[in-house]
Amino acid sequence: MKRSYMDIETDLRNLVKSYPKLSSEEEADLSRKIKLGDEEAKQKLILSNLRSVLYVSKRIANDFFKYSAQRRQQFMEDLFQEGTIGLHIAALKF
């Protein structure tokens, strides 16, 4: 069964809501821990910033594919995955 665009978007929205937003102090603390090699801190920083990745992915997909829900869905999923990879890279360099 094929999932609709709204189902995937809802699933991603529910996923990102399950992780808390971080204050700037918490992000700074996590970045210090990451520099010391703390993998748990890295995961927490990445997961807490998925909300931003979803927001940007959704906006770009909607701008590019206004009239095709299926293409918009595929593009948004790809952007979300690439954004998550970008968060991993950024967490190491942050």
C-alpha positions as CSV (number, residue, x, y, z in Angstrom):
1,M,0.0,0.0,0.0
2,K,1.4,3.4,-1.0
3,R,1.5,6.0,1.7
4,S,0.2,9.5,1.0
5,Y,2.2,12.7,1.3
6,M,0.3,13.7,4.4
7,D,0.9,10.4,6.2
8,I,4.7,10.7,5.8
9,E,4.7,14.4,6.7
10,T,2.6,13.6,9.8
11,D,4.9,10.8,10.8
12,L,8.0,13.0,10.4
13,R,6.3,15.8,12.4
14,N,5.4,13.4,15.2
15,L,9.0,12.1,15.2
16,V,10.5,15.5,15.6
17,K,8.0,16.6,18.2
18,S,9.2,13.7,20.4
19,Y,12.6,15.4,20.9
20,P,12.9,18.5,23.0
21,K,14.1,21.9,21.7
22,L,17.5,22.9,23.2
23,S,18.5,26.2,24.6
24,S,21.7,27.8,23.4
25,E,23.4,26.8,26.7
26,E,22.4,23.2,26.2
27,E,23.7,23.2,22.7
28,A,27.0,24.7,23.8
29,D,27.3,22.1,26.5
30,L,26.6,19.3,24.1
31,S,29.1,20.6,21.6
32,R,31.8,20.5,24.3
33,K,30.9,16.9,25.1
34,I,31.0,16.0,21.4
35,K,34.5,17.4,21.2
36,L,35.4,15.0,24.0
37,G,34.0,12.1,22.0
38,D,30.6,11.7,23.7
39,E,28.4,9.9,21.1
40,E,25.3,10.2,23.3
41,A,25.7,14.0,23.2
42,K,26.1,13.9,19.4
43,Q,22.9,11.9,19.0
44,K,21.0,14.3,21.3
45,L,22.1,17.3,19.4
46,I,21.2,15.8,16.1
47,L,17.8,14.5,17.1
48,S,16.9,17.8,18.8
49,N,17.6,19.7,15.5
50,L,15.5,17.4,13.2
51,R,12.7,20.0,13.6
52,S,14.7,22.5,11.6
53,V,15.5,19.9,8.9
54,L,11.9,19.0,8.5
55,Y,10.9,22.7,8.3
56,V,13.4,23.4,5.5
57,S,12.7,20.2,3.7
58,K,9.0,20.9,3.7
59,R,9.4,24.5,2.4
60,I,11.8,23.6,-0.4
61,A,9.6,20.6,-1.5
62,N,6.5,22.7,-1.5
63,D,8.2,25.5,-3.6
64,F,9.5,23.0,-6.2
65,F,6.5,20.7,-6.6
66,K,3.4,22.7,-6.0
67,Y,1.2,20.6,-8.2
68,S,2.5,17.1,-7.7
69,A,2.0,15.6,-4.3
70,Q,3.8,12.4,-5.2
71,R,6.9,14.2,-6.4
72,R,6.8,16.6,-3.4
73,Q,6.6,13.6,-1.1
74,Q,9.7,11.9,-2.6
75,F,11.6,15.2,-2.8
76,M,10.8,16.0,0.8
77,E,11.9,12.6,2.0
78,D,15.2,12.9,0.1
79,L,15.8,16.4,1.5
80,F,15.0,15.2,5.0
81,Q,17.5,12.4,4.7
82,E,20.2,14.6,3.2
83,G,19.5,17.2,6.0
84,T,20.0,14.5,8.6
85,I,23.3,13.6,7.1
86,G,24.2,17.3,7.2
87,L,23.3,17.4,10.9
88,H,25.8,14.5,11.5
89,I,28.6,16.4,9.7
90,A,27.7,19.7,11.4
91,A,27.7,18.0,14.9
92,L,31.3,16.9,14.3
93,K,32.4,20.4,13.2
94,F,30.2,22.5,15.5
